[in-house]
Amino acid sequence: MAALKFAGLDDTDSEEELPPGWEERTTKDGWVYYANHLEERTQWDHPKSGKRKRVAGDLPYGWEQETDENGQVYFVDHINKRTTYLDPRMAFTVEDNPMKPNVKQKYDGNTTAMEVLEGRDLSGKVFIITGANSGIGFETAKSVALHGAHVILACRNPSQADEAVCRILKEWHKAKVEAIALDLASLQSVWEFAETFKSKNLALHVLVCNAAVFGLPWQVTEDGLERTFQVNYLGHFYLIQQLKDVLCRSAPARVVMVSSESHRFPYIKNNSGKLDLNLLSPSKKEYWAMLAYNRSKLCSILLSNELNRRLSPHGVTSNALHPGNVIYSSIHHNWWVYTLLFTLARPFTKSLVRA
């Protein structure tokens, strides 16, 4: 009891009774969390019992859940014409024991993005997601936006980006989501995107480098580089350099590089068996679309590792991920052979929401 008193958690009539200065609140998903007004912090565990809870059932008739300008959930009682930050279902909560053993791993190949984020409140967090108008990028943007994050869709095609924004807003009209033009095949466009974002004076908590091209015929960008290499890797490298200071000021923050298992097959040695960095942005004679993609994804992993080494002391971590084998998306549309192969493999692959 002395330890409880020292921590400000004096004994009360019940272990469920909150100590002075504490308040019970809920997220949009119904998870209960606890706000300490004296120390201005929040936590998921009950300050005395250590239990985690969530509300059960639907809202009573006449009640509606809303979110204020700060992302805080509140409730409107239309019958009695009043509002409150206290969930009317708070008396009907169910206990969630995170220590309870589970014979099944927490996430597997059938887990969706929404299931991974269940119970998480991302209010106040700012995300930038490249290539977010379709595929994995869109599912990521939608999922974090529906959990309260402010999401920037960084996309090459403005009309498709605006359409993606509308699709998210149809699911939740108060989602904080917007689009800013970004063409990774142009270093000038990358610089302009970064300047536009920085002019908003926002924090940046998560940068997801997702955009990629696959199966392109040999092309050179306006910067004189092979297109697959620049879009998949170099454009993201330059974007990170432009936003590095914002990430550090926003710490804890994170960079996520979407790579691929195919990074294991880059073949970047010349005929003498020596590493040939010229093959990263090859001439037309030396170009093969699949190898260009593989090499760009290897570069992404090496970049992620080096970023983590340099920036983690400043509170910015970096992770690379392989989203799953042969996920069916629009990335394959540049050659009919790839389209045919992806179509045949579709029944045996993960869906985008499970990526």
N, C-alpha and C positions, 0 to 999 in steps of 0.2 A: 504493500500500500504506500510505503514511503516513496518508492520509485514512481508510482503513478502520480503522487502529489507533486514530486519534483518536476515531472514532465507536464504538469498542469492538467492531469487527468484524474482528479480526485474521485474517490469512490462516491457513487450516487445510488439511488434506489434500484437501478437496473443497468446492466452492462450495455443495453441498447440506448440508454439516455445519453445525449451528447453533452460534453463538457461545455462550460461557458465559452462563448466566442466561436463556436462551431455551428455550421448550418448544413442541412441535407439538401442536395440538389440532384437533378437527373439530366442525362444527355438526351439527344433526339432519339437515340435507340432504346431509351428506357433504363440505361445503367445508372445506378446511384453512385454519386461521389460526394465528397465532404469538403466544404470550404472553411478554412480557418481565417476568420476576419482579423484576428490579432496579429498573425504572422503573414497574412496575405498570400496564402498558398492553398493548393487543393491536393487531394489524394483519393485513391479508390477504396482503400481499406477503412473500415470504421475505426475511429481513433481509440476506442476502448476494446472492442471485441476482436478487431482485426478481420472481421468478415466482409465479404463483398456481396452486394445484393443488386437485384434489378426489379423493376416494377412488373407486375403481372396483369394481364388483361387489357381491355380497351378503355379509353377514357369514358367517363360517365356521359350520359346523354346531355347534349348542350354544351359540352366542353370542346375546346380546340387548342392544339399546341402551336405556338408561334416562336419566333426567334427575334430578339432585339438587335439593334445595330452593332452591339458588341459580341454577337454570337451566343448570347445567353438565352437558354430556353425558358419561356414563360407560358402560362396557361390562361385562356380566356373562358370565363363562364358567361355564355350568352344569355342564359336564363335570368341570372341575378345581376347581369351587367357589371362584372368585376373582373379584375386580373390578379394573378398571383404567380410568384416564382416557385411555389410549392406544388409539386405534382399531386393532384387529388387521389391518385392511386397509391400514394406512399404507404398507406396502411396495409396494402396488399402486395408485399414484396416477397420474393423468393431468394433464398440464399445461394450464392455461387461460391464454391470452395475451390480456389485455384490449386490447392495442394492435393486435391482428390486424385488418386491414381487413375490413369486412363490406359486401357489396353491398346488403344489406337493412337498413333501419333497425332499431334495437333492439326497439322495440315498435310494434305497429300495431293495427288494429281487431279482430284475432283473438287478441290477447294476453290471457291470463287473469290474474286477480289473483295466483294462485299462481305463475305464470311471472314476473311482475314482481318478486316477493319471493324468487325462487329464490336460494339461497346466502346470504341475509341472516339474521343471528341477532338477534332483537329481544328477547332475554332481558333483563329488568330495565327494559324500557320499559313505560309505562302509557298506555293509550289509553282515551278516552271516545268512544263513537260513539252519536249519537242516532238513534232509529228503526232500531235494529240487529236487530230481530226478523225482518225480512223484506227482500227486495229487495237493493239495492246495499249498504245498511247491514249486512245479515247476511253477505253475501259478503266485505265488508271485515273485519268482526269475526272471521269464521272464518279468513280468510287470515292475519291478523296474529297471532291466537291460536295457530295451528298453527306459527308461526315463533317462538314463545316469549314473546310479549308478554302482559302482564296487561291484560285487556280488560274494561271496564265497559260493559254494554249498557244504555243509557238509553232506556227504552221506556214508553209510556203504558199498555199492557195487560200487567199482571204475568204472567198465565198464558201469553200468547204469548212473553213474554220468557224465562220459565223453560223453555218448550219449545225455544226457540232455543239456550239454554245447553246443554240436554241433547243437541241435535243436534251441537253442537261437541264436547262431551265424548265422544260416541260415536266421533268420528273420532280423538281423542287424549285418553285418559282423564286425562292429567296437564296438560291445558290450564288456564291460569289465567284463568277467565272467570266473571263474575257479572253479575247484573242488579240495577239500582236503578230504582225507579219515577220517571218524569219525564213530566209532561203539560205541553207547551209552551203549551197554551191557558190555563194558569193560572200567573200570576207567583208565586203562593204555592208551587205545586208546584216551580217552578224553584228558588226559594230553598231549599226543603226538600231537594231533590236535592243542591244544592251543599253544604249543611251536612252532609248524610249522608256525602258523598264526603270532605269535608275532615276529618271525624271519624276517618277511616281513616288519616290521616297519611301518605298516599301522595304520590309525585311525580305530575306530569301532563306527559307528553312530547308527546302528540298529542291534540287535541280535534277530532273530525270532526263538523261540524254538517250532518247528512244528512237528518234527519226533515223531511217535507214533506207537505202535503195538496194535492189538485188537483181541480178541478171541483166544489167544494162549493156547495150552495145558500147564499144569504146567511145568515150566523149571527153572533151577537155573543157574545163570551166573557164569563166572569164579571168580567173587567176592563174591559168596555165597549168592546172593540175588535173589528173584523171578524176572523173566525177565520183566514182564509188568511194575512192580514198578520201576525197574532200568532204563529201556529205556524211559518210559514216563515221569518220574519225577527225580529220583536221578542222572541220567547221565546229565540231563540239569542243575540240581542244581550245580553239580561239574564243569560243563563247565562255568557257570556264575561266579563261584568263581575264576576260572583260568583267566577269561577275565575282571573281575571287574575293575581292575586298568586301563586297556586300555579304557574301557567305560568312566570312570571318566575323563581321560585325553582328551577324544574326545568330551566331553560335549559341547552343548546339545546332549544327546544320549538317546537311548530307548531300553528296553527289552520288547518283545512281547511274551506272553505265549499263545499258542493255546490250549484252554481247551475244555470243552463240557458241554452242559446242563445236561448231565448225572451225573455230579459231585454232583447233589442234592440227589443221592441215593447211598451213600457209605456203609452204614450199618457196622460201625466199632465199634460196642459195643458187649461185650461178653454176655453170658447168664445171667449175673447179671445186665445187663443194663449199665455197665461202659465202658468208652472208652478203647479200647484195641489196642494199637499201633502195636502190633505184627501182627495184621491182614493186615497191610500195605504190609508186605512181608511174606505171610502166608506159612504154610506147605502144602504139597500136599493134606492132608486130609481136610484142611479148604479152599482150593482154589476153586474159581468159576471165570471163565474168565471175565464175565461181571462186577462182583463186583471189580475185580482187576483193570479193566479199569476205572470204576467210581471213585475208591479211588485215583488212580494216578492223575486224572483230578482235584479232590478236592485239592490234595496237590499242584498242579500247581497254582491254584488260590490263595491259602494261601501263597505260595512262592512269587507270583507276588505282593500281598498286602504288604508283609513284605519288599520286595526289594524296593518298591516305598517309604515306610516309611524311610528306611535307606539311600537310594541313591539319592532321589530327592533333598535333600539339596546340593548335589554335581553336580546337573545338569543332572542326569540320572533318567528318569521316567520309570515306569513299568506298563504294561497293560495286562490284560487277556481277551480273547475273545472266544465267541462261534460262530463258522463259519456258523452254519445253521443246521437245523434238517435233519438227515439222508442223508447227502451229499453222492452221489454215488462216491466212490473212490475205490482204491485197498486195503484199510485197512481191509476189511472184508474177505480176501481170505483164512484165516486159517481154516475155517470150512464150509462145504457145506451148512449147515442150514443158516448161516449168509449170504452167497452168494445168496441163494434163497430169503431171506427176503429183502436184498438190491435191488435185481433185480426187485422184485414185487413193491417195493416202488419207484423205479427210476423215473417213469413218474410224481411223485408228489413232487420231491425234487429239490433243487437248483443244477445247474451244477457247476463244479469246477471253471470255470472262474467267476462265480457269488459268490463264497465263500469269 
